Amino acid sequence: MGRRKRQKPFYKDLEITGIADKGKGFGRNEDGKIIFVKKVAVGDVVSAQVIKKRKDYSEAILKEIQSPSPDRIEPFCKHYGSCGGCQFQHVGYEAQKRYKATLVEDAMRRIAKVPIGEISPIIGCEQEKYYRNKLEFSFSCKRWLTADEINTDATNEEDVVGFHPPGAFDKVVDVEHCYLQNDPSNEIRDTVKAIAIEQNLPFWEARKSVGFIRQIMIRTTSTGDTMVILGVHDEDERLENLLAAIVERLPSITSLYYCINQKVNDFMLDLEMKLHHGEPQITEQLGHVKFKIGPKSFFQTNSSQAKVLYDVVADFAGLKGEENVYDLYTGLGSIAQYVAHRCKKVTGIEEIAAAIEDAKKNAKLNEIENCTFYAGDVKDILTEEFIEKHEKPDLIITDPPRAGMSKEVVATLLQSETPRIVYVSCNPATQARDLQLLHEKYDIEKVQPVDMFPHTHHIESVALLNLRHGKEEEGQ
């Protein structure tokens, strides 16, 4: 006879006392064990069903809010909880900022474990809605059913366009209105959907890998430009008819691209982008710098708040006009070009070769002549020989991906003994890890959290590091 499956615990009166990584709330049971729960607010008292038990913690799903937190509000979007985005819509924005500031502070305390001169109050985002400049929607012939629809006669056989909910690659939440991107984003999505239905185009069926129309990416800029990239399975007469109708009905589109995606996955940026109509690039402006953005260009997805972030970087950099600056993980050179007028020269390094080509073109566009860019992995390019060739930097700006810097890059920074480092991060945990390693020679003077993405758990953090200059020895 098989062993009986042990019932997982069910907790009532669980008080949510904090927010952890990825927006999960947590409380503690009577034994002091941490219970993680999604879609909660600090101060909620809830009942929750454990779904995963670990040695030091458990994960549970929210069953009922027994007593709501003062931070809790009514979500403004009807798709909240289904589409997978905007995880914090149930929490007021002032509370969101407190949560995110706490995440940065906790990372510095628990992971960095080194003295921090100052952690400044978080800089919030003035635009709480319609702040993104890029969104990608998926087409599907399978609609995601809401919890209320599951036990009814509702069918999921419907042509829809929207977002995949978490863990459901084969179904899509039919988005009626998205509050993330400004006009004409919603109009473009809805119009292309209507055209596809009128033309009887098969929407994508992910499990069977059949269908015609798959994806649409929409990029907008503060200058009024709009780029649309359409992903379809076949290049035939249907595509020509679809593109012609889009141009006719949406004349405001600055740039219309398409790509042929016959892969299993939805990733488009490794595919050939073909320009059908309009300009090959759209133009964005951050302060005094213009950027030409192509279909594959990496660019900060919140333009107005990117300027706020770059102003923090420039302030921390404290440039006087004669400095030699390195910009690591430079992307298309946005930070490098933003600070170029304040220093003698900037050298940017980025792994993605296409981004470096964009950086060079944008430097030419802005008539910036003191920036040099190199394509390749930072750990491979940033060597002793490279530093000798380009002269020792007075300042290093580093903006690595979420994984942070490799140990090789950290070791090179320590060896270089650059007087100042400005570390920009989209992941306080890996930033804190790297700060702990850099503390061998650097003091962390200050940290500035910047919120780029309201209603999500994401937070940017900028740190200023100063070389210690033998202070410990002097104090002995």
N, C-alpha and C positions, 0 to 999 in steps of 0.2 A: 504493500500500500504506500502510495507516494506521500511525501511530507505535505502537510497543510500549509498553504501560503499565508504568511503572517500579515495581518491587517496593518496597513500603514497608519500612523497617527493622524488624528483629526484634532485641530486646536480651536478652542473657542476663547474669546476674550484675549486674543493676541494683540498686544500693543505694538505698533510700528514706531520704532525709535530712531531709525536712520535710513539713509539711502546709500547703496553701495554701487559698485561698477555696473554699467549698462542699465542704470535706472531701477534696479531691483531694490525694493524696500526690505527691511529686516526687523525682526523682533526676537525675543528670547523666550524659550519655554521655561518651565519651572526648574529645570536642571541647568539653566544658563546656556543651553545650546542655541546657536543662531538658526533662525528659520527665515529663509528668503522667500519673498512673495512679490509678484509683479502687480502693476496697476494699483498701487497703494500710495498713500501720502503719509508723511511723518505726522503722528498724532492720531491716525486712524486706529480704531480697535476693531479687529476683524475675526472672522472664523475662516480657517484655511485647511485644505486637505493636502497632506504631504504626498508628493509623487516620487521623490527621490531622497533616499537616506544616505548620507555620507558619515564618515567618522566624526568630523567636527561640525557639520552643519546639515541641514535638510532644505530641500526646495519644495515649495507648496504652491498650490493655486488658490486664488481668492474665491471664496464661496459666498461670503456675505459681509457687508460693512455694518457692523453692529453700532458703531459710534463714529461719525465722520470727523476728520481733522478740520480745523479752521482753515487750513490751506486748500482744502478741496473745493473745486468749482465744477460747473457743468461744462463738459467739452463743447466747443463751438462747431465741430465738424461731425456730420452724421456718420462718417466712415471711421471715426475713432474706435480703436480696439479691433478693427478688422484688417485694415490695409497694412499694418505693421509700422507705419510712420507716426511721428508726433506722439511719442509714448507718454509725455507729461501733460497732455491737454487737460487732464482732470485736476491739475494743480495750477494755482495762480502764478503769474510770472515772477512776482517778487519772491515767492517761495521757491520757484525753480532756480533763481539766481542763488538763493541761500544754499540749496542742495548742491549746486555745482561748485560754489566756493568751498563748501565743506569737503567735497571730493578732492579738490586740489590740496587743501590743508591736510587732510588725512593721508594722502599719498606722500607728502613731504615728511609727515611725522612718522608714519609706519614703514615707509620704504626707503626714503632718502636717509632719515635718521641723522641728519647733520644740521648744524645751526643755519637758520634762514634769517637774514637781516630784517626783512619785512615782507609780508604777504599783503598786497594792497587789496582794497575792496574790488569785487568783480565789476567789470565794465559790461553792462547789459546792452542789448540790441534795441535800438529805437523802433525798428520794424519788427513787431512780433508775428506778423503775417506777411505773406507775399515777399519773402526776403531772398528766395533762391533764384539764381539765374540759369539753372539747368535742371531739367527733370526728364526721366525716361519712363514711358508708359508701355505696357505690354498688351497685345491683342490676344484674345482667347475665345474659343467657342464654349468654354466651361466657366460659368459664373460661380463665384464663391457664395455659398449660402450662409446667411447670418444664423446665430444661435436660435433665434425665434422661428426661422424657416425650416430647420432641420427635420422636425417631426410633423411637417405639414405636407401638402401636395405640391409645394413649390418645386420647380425643376431647375437644374443648373444648366440645362441645354439652352444657352443664349449667347449671342455674339456681344462681347463686352471689351472695354479697354480701361485699363487702370493699373493697379499694383498687385503683385503677388503677396498674399498674406504670409507670415512667417511659416516656413516648412511646407508650403504648398506650391511647388513649381508648376503644377499643371492646371491651376485655377487662378482666376483673377477677380479682385474686388472691382465691380463696375463703378468707377469714380464719376459722380455727377458734378462735383465742384471740388477743386483742390485749392487750399489756402496757402500753399507753399510758394507759388510762382505767380508773378503779376501778369496782367493782360499783355498780350493776347493768348496766353497759354491755354486757358480753359476753352476758349473759342476754337483754337487750332485743333485740340484733341477731339472735341465734339464734332467739328466739321469733317475731319478726316474719317472719323467713325461713320458719320452719316453717308459720306461718299462711298465708303467701302461696302456698306449695307445696300445702298442703291445699286451699286455695280455688281452685287452678288459675289463679292470676293470672299473666299473661304478664310475665316479667322483661324489662327494657329491652334492646333491640337497637340499639346506638348508630349503626351504619353505615346502617341502614335507618330510623332514628328511629321505631320501632314498639315496642309493649309497653305495659304499664300501670304497674308499680311501678318507681320510678327511684332514689330516694335516701332515706336516713334520717340525720338529725342528732340526736345525743344530747348533752345538756348536763347536767352534774351539779354539785352544790355541796358545800362542806364542811359545810353545815347539813343535808344529807340530801335536798335537793330534786332532782328529775329532770325535765327537759323533753325531749320527743321531737317532732321535726318530720319529717313524712313527705312526700316529694315523689312525686306520681303524675301520670300524663298526662291522666286524665279524671275528672270528678266525676259519678259515677253510682252505681248500686246496689252495684257491686263495692266501691267506696270505703266505703260505709256498713257493709257486712259486715266489711270488713277492720278498720275503726276499732272497731267493736263488739267484735270478737274480741280486739283489743289491750287494750282497757279491761278486759275480763273476765279475761284471763290475766296481765296486768301491772298489778295494782291499785296498786302502789307509785308509778306515774308521777304526778307532781304536775301536769304540764301537757302536754297532747297537742294539737299543731297539725298542720295539713296545708296544702300548697300545690299548685296545679295548674301543672305545668311542661310546656308544649308547645313549648319552645324546643329548639334543637339542643344548646346547652351545658347543663351541670349546675348553673350558678350559681343559687342559690335566693334570695339576699337582696334581689333586685330584684322578687320576686314578692309577691303578697298572701298574708299568713299568716292562716289561719282557725283559730280556737280551737274544738276539738271537745269537749274534756273538761278539767276541772280549772281551775287558777288561770291567769290571763293572764301572770303573771311568776313566776320563782323567785327565791329570796333567797340571796345570798352575803355573807359577812362577812370583811373584812380588818381585823384588829385592832379598833379602836373604831368602824369605819365599816361600815354595812350597804349593800348594793346590790341593787336590784330589777333583774333581768335579763330582758329580753323575747326573742322569737325572733330579732330582728335586732340585738340589743345587741352592741357590741364590748366585750370584756372580756379581760383577760390570761388566757391559757389554762392557766396554772399558778398556781392561787390561792395556795398556801402560799408559793411562791417569789416571787410578786408582792409579798407583804408584806415579804419580805427586801429586794427591790429598792426598795420605797417607803421602807423604813427607811434605806437608804443615801442616797436622795434627801433625806430629812428631815435626816439627819446632815450632809450636804454643805450643805444650805440654811442651817443654823445660825440658825434663826429665834428671835427674842427676844420676839415678841408684838406689835410695833408696825409690822411691815413691810407694804409694799404689794407684792403678788406677782402676776406674770402667769404663767399656765400655758398655753403654746402647744401646739397639737395635743392638746387636753385629752381627746379621746374622750368617754366618759360622765362625765368629771370625777373620775376615781378618784384621781389624784394630788392634784388641787386640794382635794378634800374630805378627803384623808388628812392634809394639812398645815394645813388651814384653822384649826384650833384653836390653832395656834402663831403666827398672824400677825394683822394688823389686817384685811386683806381679800385676796381672790384673784379675779382676772379670767381666765376661761378662754375660749379661742378654738378652735373645731373646725369643719372644713369640712362634716362630715356633720350635717345638720340633725336627723335622728332621734337621733343621739348626744347632741346638746345638749338635746333634750327629755328624754332619760333622765337627763342630768346635773341638770337642774332638779328632776325628780321625786325623785331620790336625795338632793339637798340638802334638800328638804322632809322626806323620810323621816327624815333624820338631824338635823333641826332646826338645820341650818347656815344661818345668815342672812348670812354675810359673803362669799358666793360669787356672782359674776355671770358669766353665760355668754353667748357670742355665736356664732352660726352663720355660717360663711363661710370663704373661703380666707384663711389667716393673712397672706399677702402683701398682700391687699386690705384687710383690716381693721386690721392693725397699722400705722397711719400716724402722722404727727406729730400730726394732729388727735385721733386716738384716744388717744394718750399724754397729750396736753394735757388731754383731757376726764377721763381716769381717773387722772391724776397719774403722774408718773414712777415706774417701779417701783424698789424696792430690790433685788429679786431676780426674775430670769426663769428659769422652768423650761421646758425645751423637750424634747419627746419626739416627734420627727418620724417619718414612715414610713421605709422602707429607703432611699429615694432621698435622704434628708437634707433639709436646708433649702434653699430657693431662694436665689439670689443676692440677690433683693430683700429677703428676710427677714434674711439676714446683714447686708446694708447697713443696714437699720433698726436692728438690734441694735447695730451699731458706732456709729451716729449717736446712739442713745439713751444710750450710756455708762452703762448700768445697772451698779451696783457689782459684782454677782455674777450669774453664769449657771450653772445646773446643767443639763447637756446629757445626756439619756438617749437611748441609741441601740441599735437592734437590728442595726446594720451598722457595724462599726468602720471600714471603708474610707471611707464617706461622712461619718462623724463626724470622722475624721482630716482629710479634705478641708476640712470646715467649720472645724475648729479652726485649721488653717493660715490661713484667711481672718480669723478672729476674733483671731488673734495680733497683728494690727495694733495693737490696743489692749488685749488681754487676755493675762494670764499663765495658763497651764494649771497649776494647783496640784497636782491629783492626778486619777488615773483609777482606777476600780474596776470590774473585770470581774465579772459575775454570770452564772452558768450557769442558764438557765431551762429548758433542754430537753436533758437527758442523751441520749446516743446519737445526737445530730444535730450538724451543724456550726454551728448557730446559737449566738450568744453576745450578751449584753447588755453594754453598757459605759456607765458613768456618769462624767462629767467635771465637775470644778469649775473655773470660770474666774473670775479676779479682775481688775477693771479696774486698769490699770497706774498711774494717777494721776501721770503725768509723771515716773516714776522715771528714765527714760533722760535727760531733760533735767537732772534733779538731779545725775546722775553725771558730767555733762560739765564 
